[in-house]
Amino acid sequence: MLTRGLEYLVLLFAAHYLLKEDYGELEYYKKIIEVGSSVFAFGFPMLIINYTKSKESKKFFFLLSVLFVLSMGLITLLSFWTFSVSFLIIPFLFYAIFFNGGITPAFLLVYNGSNRASIYKIIISILFYTTVLISIYFFNIKGMAYVYVNYVLFPIFILYIASIFIKQKIILNKVKTYWKLFKKLLLSSFTLVISNFANLMFLYTDIFIIKFLSDNANIEIANYSFALNIANILLIIPLTLVQVDIEKLKNNINYVSELNKKILVLVFTTTLGLICFFIILTNLFFNDYKNIFIVFLIILSAKIIQSFSPLYGSMLIIKRKFKTNLLINLSALFINILLSYILYSTFSIQGIAIASVISLLIRQLMLYKFYLVGINVKKEF
């Protein structure tokens, strides 16, 4: 909650301090980095959280995952250089290995527990968002702040991760043994890559559609992102609860319904608070965003639906239904792109928000259906 709070503090400051054009560019690069890093992470965070059992397996999978991602960075450097986007390599690597949702916090969660992982997330978030804030306010970096911050912090966290490996006293012969198992799991991990990419693209299709179709892209991205960022606060609830209780979900299938009830109560309570929060913000501090209240309500409706997806999506991964999860995310992504393209031409950014509601509802119904199928299969055996 604290780490996400820092993120929103910086984003609200940027929305207030920057011109809409610069804020739109900031949001665009933020989304590009988040999507690109999901490919570089190669599904390893989910693999470490949901697949590894023993302390030793967690340790070696962590090492091999980091080495694999760094190798990907070197391999893709030439192609990125050719298209003049090589400046994104370090941001992709930093997010994939170190930042919240990356390999390192996933490892700390399963190896040292949620308290250690939370401390790590707090520290890296403070460093990250403070640097972004300083970049915007003191160095006038504006829309590129989410790119440059990674160059500042990457060397620091390389030293940190090196210290972890040194303390673990990793034995070379065991690395070779785990590498054989690791290679066998790369196909499943690649499925997770595509699934995670589709999942993130699904979330950010809105921004990319606006970027490619709008004649005034940065302004519309700023408007849409402002509403989206506030509505996304709702997702902190299910993502946090599912992550913290992941071990319970692995071992007790009956806990799913109990956790779902907790999410239901907290989501609807928080929804009322967010509506009041948006009204207060736009009337007192962000007058330029008053006219997007309807867009905000539509996006918030989409996020209410989406808040029930992390639980059932995680259960499919726990049950190793990688292909099922992939097909659901790809189907939802295709539907969202198609609807966004059609509805944007008629209803502008309101149409894109409506497309999100429809697509997320379809995805949630598919996740729930295949979760029930998995439970029935288990009972038969």
TIVOMI-402170 format. One record per residue (C-alpha): y negated, x negated, z negated; residue number from 1. Coordinates in Angstrom, 2 decimals. Layout:
% TIVOMI-402170
{{Y; X; Z}; NUM}
...
//
This chain:
% TIVOMI-402170
{{0.00; 0.00; 0.00}; 1}
{{-2.36; -2.83; -0.89}; 2}
{{-1.67; -4.78; 2.30}; 3}
{{-2.23; -1.75; 4.48}; 4}
{{-5.36; -0.96; 2.48}; 5}
{{-6.78; -4.37; 3.40}; 6}
{{-6.03; -3.69; 7.06}; 7}
{{-7.87; -0.39; 7.01}; 8}
{{-10.79; -1.89; 5.11}; 9}
{{-11.30; -4.46; 7.88}; 10}
{{-10.85; -1.91; 10.66}; 11}
{{-13.37; 0.46; 9.09}; 12}
{{-15.81; -2.41; 8.65}; 13}
{{-15.32; -3.39; 12.31}; 14}
{{-15.85; 0.21; 13.45}; 15}
{{-19.09; 0.36; 11.46}; 16}
{{-20.41; -3.14; 12.23}; 17}
{{-19.45; -3.62; 15.88}; 18}
{{-20.66; -1.78; 18.93}; 19}
{{-18.11; 0.70; 20.25}; 20}
{{-17.40; -1.53; 23.26}; 21}
{{-16.56; -4.50; 20.99}; 22}
{{-14.55; -2.37; 18.57}; 23}
{{-12.56; -0.98; 21.50}; 24}
{{-11.79; -4.53; 22.68}; 25}
{{-10.74; -5.52; 19.14}; 26}
{{-8.32; -2.60; 18.97}; 27}
{{-6.95; -3.34; 22.44}; 28}
{{-6.06; -6.96; 21.60}; 29}
{{-4.60; -5.87; 18.26}; 30}
{{-2.24; -3.51; 20.06}; 31}
{{-1.35; -6.11; 22.72}; 32}
{{-0.40; -8.64; 20.03}; 33}
{{1.66; -6.11; 18.06}; 34}
{{3.61; -5.05; 21.16}; 35}
{{4.10; -8.60; 22.47}; 36}
{{5.23; -9.94; 19.11}; 37}
{{7.88; -7.21; 18.90}; 38}
{{9.51; -8.82; 21.95}; 39}
{{9.25; -12.31; 20.47}; 40}
{{10.73; -11.13; 17.15}; 41}
{{13.79; -10.09; 19.21}; 42}
{{14.91; -7.46; 16.72}; 43}
{{15.72; -10.12; 14.11}; 44}
{{13.83; -8.48; 11.20}; 45}
{{15.98; -5.35; 11.50}; 46}
{{19.10; -7.47; 12.03}; 47}
{{18.42; -9.45; 8.85}; 48}
{{17.65; -6.34; 6.80}; 49}
{{20.49; -4.13; 8.02}; 50}
{{23.28; -6.50; 9.07}; 51}
{{23.43; -9.47; 6.66}; 52}
{{25.37; -8.99; 3.43}; 53}
{{25.85; -12.31; 1.58}; 54}
{{23.06; -14.60; 0.40}; 55}
{{24.37; -17.34; 2.65}; 56}
{{24.38; -15.18; 5.78}; 57}
{{20.79; -14.08; 5.08}; 58}
{{19.71; -17.71; 4.73}; 59}
{{21.31; -18.95; 7.96}; 60}
{{20.32; -15.93; 10.02}; 61}
{{16.74; -16.51; 8.89}; 62}
{{16.83; -20.13; 10.02}; 63}
{{18.44; -19.35; 13.38}; 64}
{{16.06; -16.44; 14.01}; 65}
{{12.98; -18.62; 13.44}; 66}
{{14.31; -21.39; 15.68}; 67}
{{15.17; -18.86; 18.39}; 68}
{{11.66; -17.34; 18.34}; 69}
{{9.96; -20.75; 18.46}; 70}
{{12.15; -21.65; 21.43}; 71}
{{11.10; -18.43; 23.16}; 72}
{{7.48; -19.46; 22.69}; 73}
{{8.07; -22.80; 24.41}; 74}
{{10.07; -21.22; 27.25}; 75}
{{7.45; -18.56; 28.00}; 76}
{{4.48; -20.95; 27.76}; 77}
{{4.56; -21.84; 31.47}; 78}
{{4.68; -18.23; 32.69}; 79}
{{1.90; -17.24; 30.28}; 80}
{{-0.16; -20.19; 31.51}; 81}
{{0.31; -19.06; 35.11}; 82}
{{-1.21; -15.65; 34.35}; 83}
{{-3.99; -17.12; 32.17}; 84}
{{-2.75; -15.42; 29.01}; 85}
{{-1.32; -18.49; 27.25}; 86}
{{-3.82; -17.89; 24.41}; 87}
{{-1.55; -15.02; 23.29}; 88}
{{1.49; -17.25; 22.59}; 89}
{{0.39; -18.32; 19.09}; 90}
{{-0.58; -14.75; 18.05}; 91}
{{2.80; -13.49; 19.28}; 92}
{{4.64; -16.21; 17.34}; 93}
{{2.61; -15.76; 14.16}; 94}
{{3.14; -11.99; 14.08}; 95}
{{6.85; -12.29; 14.98}; 96}
{{7.70; -14.93; 12.38}; 97}
{{5.22; -14.61; 9.54}; 98}
{{3.18; -11.43; 9.51}; 99}
{{4.06; -8.07; 7.96}; 100}
{{7.02; -6.62; 9.86}; 101}
{{8.10; -10.08; 11.01}; 102}
{{11.12; -12.25; 10.24}; 103}
{{9.89; -13.95; 7.06}; 104}
{{8.99; -10.82; 5.04}; 105}
{{12.29; -9.24; 6.13}; 106}
{{14.17; -12.29; 4.84}; 107}
{{12.27; -12.35; 1.54}; 108}
{{12.99; -8.65; 1.06}; 109}
{{16.78; -9.01; 1.30}; 110}
{{17.06; -12.53; -0.17}; 111}
{{14.57; -12.43; -3.07}; 112}
{{13.98; -8.69; -3.50}; 113}
{{11.09; -6.30; -2.90}; 114}
{{8.81; -7.87; -5.55}; 115}
{{8.86; -11.29; -3.87}; 116}
{{8.40; -9.70; -0.45}; 117}
{{5.45; -7.67; -1.74}; 118}
{{3.75; -10.75; -3.20}; 119}
{{4.19; -12.55; 0.12}; 120}
{{2.72; -9.61; 2.04}; 121}
{{-0.26; -9.41; -0.31}; 122}
{{-1.01; -13.13; 0.06}; 123}
{{-0.68; -13.26; 3.84}; 124}
{{-2.67; -10.02; 4.23}; 125}
{{-5.53; -11.35; 2.09}; 126}
{{-5.64; -14.56; 4.12}; 127}
{{-5.31; -12.76; 7.45}; 128}
{{-7.82; -9.97; 6.99}; 129}
{{-10.34; -12.15; 5.16}; 130}
{{-10.28; -14.52; 8.12}; 131}
{{-10.74; -11.61; 10.54}; 132}
{{-13.65; -10.32; 8.47}; 133}
{{-15.32; -13.75; 8.34}; 134}
{{-14.80; -14.19; 12.08}; 135}
{{-16.52; -10.91; 12.89}; 136}
{{-19.38; -11.16; 10.40}; 137}
{{-20.25; -14.87; 10.33}; 138}
{{-19.02; -16.25; 13.66}; 139}
{{-19.76; -13.30; 15.94}; 140}
{{-16.27; -13.44; 17.48}; 141}
{{-16.17; -9.63; 17.79}; 142}
{{-13.36; -8.31; 19.99}; 143}
{{-11.27; -11.52; 19.90}; 144}
{{-11.03; -11.77; 16.09}; 145}
{{-7.37; -10.65; 16.05}; 146}
{{-6.54; -13.47; 18.44}; 147}
{{-8.32; -16.38; 16.74}; 148}
{{-7.11; -15.62; 13.21}; 149}
{{-3.57; -16.58; 14.21}; 150}
{{-4.65; -20.08; 15.24}; 151}
{{-6.20; -20.64; 11.81}; 152}
{{-3.16; -19.49; 9.80}; 153}
{{-0.23; -20.59; 12.00}; 154}
{{-0.18; -24.27; 10.86}; 155}
{{-0.42; -23.24; 7.19}; 156}
{{2.60; -20.94; 7.37}; 157}
{{4.62; -23.41; 9.43}; 158}
{{4.35; -25.75; 6.42}; 159}
{{5.31; -22.87; 4.11}; 160}
{{8.42; -21.98; 6.05}; 161}
{{9.40; -25.65; 6.31}; 162}
{{9.29; -25.85; 2.51}; 163}
{{11.64; -22.84; 2.29}; 164}
{{14.20; -24.53; 4.55}; 165}
{{13.97; -27.80; 2.59}; 166}
{{14.60; -26.02; -0.73}; 167}
{{17.62; -24.22; 0.68}; 168}
{{19.35; -27.54; 1.50}; 169}
{{20.94; -26.15; 4.65}; 170}
{{24.19; -27.82; 5.68}; 171}
{{24.40; -28.67; 9.39}; 172}
{{28.10; -27.79; 9.78}; 173}
{{27.49; -24.29; 8.45}; 174}
{{24.58; -23.88; 10.87}; 175}
{{27.05; -24.45; 13.72}; 176}
{{29.44; -21.88; 12.24}; 177}
{{26.75; -19.23; 11.86}; 178}
{{25.37; -20.03; 15.32}; 179}
{{28.65; -18.82; 16.83}; 180}
{{28.31; -15.50; 15.00}; 181}
{{24.59; -15.38; 15.75}; 182}
{{25.26; -15.69; 19.50}; 183}
{{27.67; -12.77; 19.40}; 184}
{{24.98; -10.60; 17.82}; 185}
{{22.31; -11.48; 20.37}; 186}
{{23.37; -8.58; 22.61}; 187}
{{22.89; -6.11; 19.75}; 188}
{{19.65; -7.86; 18.90}; 189}
{{18.49; -7.60; 22.51}; 190}
{{19.15; -3.87; 22.30}; 191}
{{16.91; -3.82; 19.23}; 192}
{{14.25; -5.76; 21.15}; 193}
{{14.07; -3.15; 23.87}; 194}
{{14.25; -0.37; 21.29}; 195}
{{11.44; -1.86; 19.18}; 196}
{{9.38; -2.56; 22.29}; 197}
{{9.88; 1.03; 23.44}; 198}
{{9.01; 2.26; 19.95}; 199}
{{5.76; 0.28; 19.82}; 200}
{{4.89; 1.09; 23.42}; 201}
{{5.45; 4.71; 22.51}; 202}
{{2.93; 4.36; 19.69}; 203}
{{0.38; 2.50; 21.82}; 204}
{{0.86; 4.18; 25.20}; 205}
{{-2.25; 6.15; 24.36}; 206}
{{-4.42; 3.03; 24.21}; 207}
{{-2.95; 1.48; 27.35}; 208}
{{-3.26; 4.71; 29.35}; 209}
{{-6.94; 4.90; 28.38}; 210}
{{-7.45; 1.24; 29.29}; 211}
{{-6.02; 1.69; 32.78}; 212}
{{-7.37; 5.16; 33.64}; 213}
{{-10.72; 5.46; 31.93}; 214}
{{-14.04; 4.55; 33.54}; 215}
{{-15.39; 3.91; 30.05}; 216}
{{-12.26; 2.44; 28.47}; 217}
{{-13.61; 0.53; 25.45}; 218}
{{-15.67; 3.50; 24.24}; 219}
{{-12.73; 5.91; 24.52}; 220}
{{-10.36; 3.37; 22.93}; 221}
{{-12.82; 3.03; 20.03}; 222}
{{-12.96; 6.83; 19.56}; 223}
{{-9.21; 7.30; 19.82}; 224}
{{-8.38; 4.26; 17.67}; 225}
{{-10.74; 5.35; 14.90}; 226}
{{-8.91; 8.69; 14.59}; 227}
{{-5.52; 7.02; 15.06}; 228}
{{-6.09; 4.39; 12.37}; 229}
{{-6.94; 7.00; 9.74}; 230}
{{-4.01; 9.23; 10.74}; 231}
{{-1.67; 6.21; 10.61}; 232}
{{-2.27; 5.94; 6.87}; 233}
{{0.26; 8.77; 6.63}; 234}
{{3.01; 6.44; 7.89}; 235}
{{2.61; 4.08; 4.94}; 236}
{{4.59; 6.60; 2.87}; 237}
{{7.88; 6.76; 4.83}; 238}
{{7.79; 3.11; 5.93}; 239}
{{7.33; 1.90; 2.36}; 240}
{{9.90; 4.23; 0.81}; 241}
{{12.56; 3.50; 3.43}; 242}
{{12.04; -0.26; 3.23}; 243}
{{12.14; -0.38; -0.57}; 244}
{{15.26; 1.84; -0.74}; 245}
{{17.10; 0.30; 2.21}; 246}
{{19.97; -0.97; 0.01}; 247}
{{20.46; 2.51; -1.50}; 248}
{{20.58; 4.02; 1.97}; 249}
{{23.22; 1.49; 3.02}; 250}
{{25.50; 2.36; 0.13}; 251}
{{24.86; 6.06; -0.53}; 252}
{{24.63; 8.52; 2.36}; 253}
{{23.70; 11.35; -0.03}; 254}
{{20.48; 9.56; -0.89}; 255}
{{19.10; 10.40; 2.58}; 256}
{{18.35; 14.02; 1.72}; 257}
{{16.78; 13.03; -1.61}; 258}
{{14.51; 10.48; 0.04}; 259}
{{13.63; 12.95; 2.79}; 260}
{{12.39; 15.44; 0.16}; 261}
{{10.20; 12.74; -1.43}; 262}
{{8.70; 11.94; 1.96}; 263}
{{8.11; 15.64; 2.68}; 264}
{{6.14; 16.24; -0.53}; 265}
{{4.06; 13.06; -0.30}; 266}
{{3.28; 13.49; 3.41}; 267}
{{1.88; 17.01; 3.12}; 268}
{{-0.11; 16.12; -0.01}; 269}
{{-1.57; 13.05; 1.70}; 270}
{{-2.38; 15.04; 4.84}; 271}
{{-4.86; 17.22; 2.93}; 272}
{{-6.44; 14.12; 1.45}; 273}
{{-6.80; 12.47; 4.87}; 274}
{{-8.58; 15.49; 6.34}; 275}
{{-11.12; 15.38; 3.51}; 276}
{{-11.38; 11.60; 3.86}; 277}
{{-12.13; 11.84; 7.59}; 278}
{{-14.82; 14.49; 7.06}; 279}
{{-16.52; 12.42; 4.35}; 280}
{{-16.37; 9.20; 6.39}; 281}
{{-17.80; 10.68; 9.57}; 282}
{{-20.55; 12.59; 7.79}; 283}
{{-21.72; 9.80; 5.51}; 284}
{{-20.95; 6.49; 7.22}; 285}
{{-19.63; 6.92; 10.79}; 286}
{{-21.84; 9.50; 12.44}; 287}
{{-20.91; 8.21; 15.91}; 288}
{{-17.36; 9.49; 15.38}; 289}
{{-18.17; 13.06; 14.27}; 290}
{{-17.30; 14.47; 17.68}; 291}
{{-13.63; 13.43; 17.52}; 292}
{{-12.54; 15.70; 14.65}; 293}
{{-10.33; 17.82; 16.92}; 294}
{{-8.71; 14.68; 18.33}; 295}
{{-8.09; 13.50; 14.77}; 296}
{{-6.39; 16.79; 13.78}; 297}
{{-4.09; 16.63; 16.82}; 298}
{{-3.18; 13.00; 16.14}; 299}
{{-2.62; 13.81; 12.45}; 300}
{{-0.18; 16.55; 13.49}; 301}
{{1.68; 13.96; 15.55}; 302}
{{1.85; 11.60; 12.56}; 303}
{{3.22; 14.34; 10.30}; 304}
{{6.13; 14.68; 12.72}; 305}
{{6.49; 10.92; 13.07}; 306}
{{6.62; 10.40; 9.30}; 307}
{{10.18; 11.74; 9.26}; 308}
{{11.40; 9.34; 11.97}; 309}
{{11.67; 6.01; 10.05}; 310}
{{14.36; 7.41; 7.74}; 311}
{{16.66; 8.72; 10.47}; 312}
{{15.92; 5.80; 12.79}; 313}
{{16.89; 3.36; 10.02}; 314}
{{20.11; 5.29; 9.39}; 315}
{{21.10; 4.86; 13.04}; 316}
{{20.49; 1.11; 12.73}; 317}
{{22.43; 0.92; 9.45}; 318}
{{25.34; 2.64; 11.20}; 319}
{{24.85; 0.13; 14.08}; 320}
{{24.07; 2.84; 16.60}; 321}
{{21.86; 0.40; 18.50}; 322}
{{22.37; 1.92; 21.93}; 323}
{{21.74; 5.44; 20.65}; 324}
{{18.53; 4.32; 19.00}; 325}
{{17.51; 2.54; 22.20}; 326}
{{18.15; 5.57; 24.42}; 327}
{{16.17; 7.84; 22.08}; 328}
{{13.17; 5.49; 22.05}; 329}
{{13.27; 4.92; 25.81}; 330}
{{13.50; 8.64; 26.49}; 331}
{{10.58; 9.37; 24.17}; 332}
{{8.56; 6.55; 25.74}; 333}
{{9.12; 7.88; 29.26}; 334}
{{8.18; 11.43; 28.22}; 335}
{{5.06; 10.17; 26.44}; 336}
{{3.86; 8.09; 29.40}; 337}
{{4.41; 10.97; 31.81}; 338}
{{2.70; 13.56; 29.61}; 339}
{{-0.17; 11.22; 28.72}; 340}
{{-0.85; 10.49; 32.38}; 341}
{{-0.78; 14.19; 33.32}; 342}
{{-2.77; 15.53; 30.36}; 343}
{{-5.41; 12.78; 30.29}; 344}
{{-6.70; 13.74; 33.73}; 345}
{{-7.37; 17.30; 32.48}; 346}
{{-8.15; 17.01; 28.74}; 347}
{{-9.24; 13.36; 28.37}; 348}
{{-8.23; 11.78; 25.03}; 349}
{{-7.35; 15.19; 23.55}; 350}
{{-4.66; 15.46; 26.22}; 351}
{{-3.20; 12.10; 25.19}; 352}
{{-3.11; 13.25; 21.57}; 353}
{{-1.27; 16.45; 22.61}; 354}
{{1.23; 14.34; 24.58}; 355}
{{1.94; 12.38; 21.38}; 356}
{{2.69; 15.58; 19.44}; 357}
{{5.17; 16.79; 22.05}; 358}
{{6.86; 13.39; 22.51}; 359}
{{7.19; 12.69; 18.79}; 360}
{{8.66; 16.14; 18.18}; 361}
{{11.28; 15.58; 20.89}; 362}
{{12.11; 12.14; 19.46}; 363}
{{12.46; 13.45; 15.92}; 364}
{{14.82; 16.21; 17.05}; 365}
{{16.96; 13.64; 18.89}; 366}
{{17.03; 11.29; 15.88}; 367}
{{18.08; 14.09; 13.56}; 368}
{{20.73; 15.37; 15.95}; 369}
{{22.39; 11.96; 16.39}; 370}
{{22.14; 11.27; 12.67}; 371}
{{24.13; 14.47; 12.03}; 372}
{{26.65; 13.45; 14.68}; 373}
{{27.09; 10.11; 12.88}; 374}
{{27.68; 11.84; 9.55}; 375}
{{30.28; 14.15; 11.09}; 376}
{{32.11; 11.23; 12.67}; 377}
{{32.23; 9.48; 9.33}; 378}
{{33.70; 12.55; 7.64}; 379}
{{36.44; 12.90; 10.24}; 380}
{{37.70; 9.38; 9.52}; 381}
//
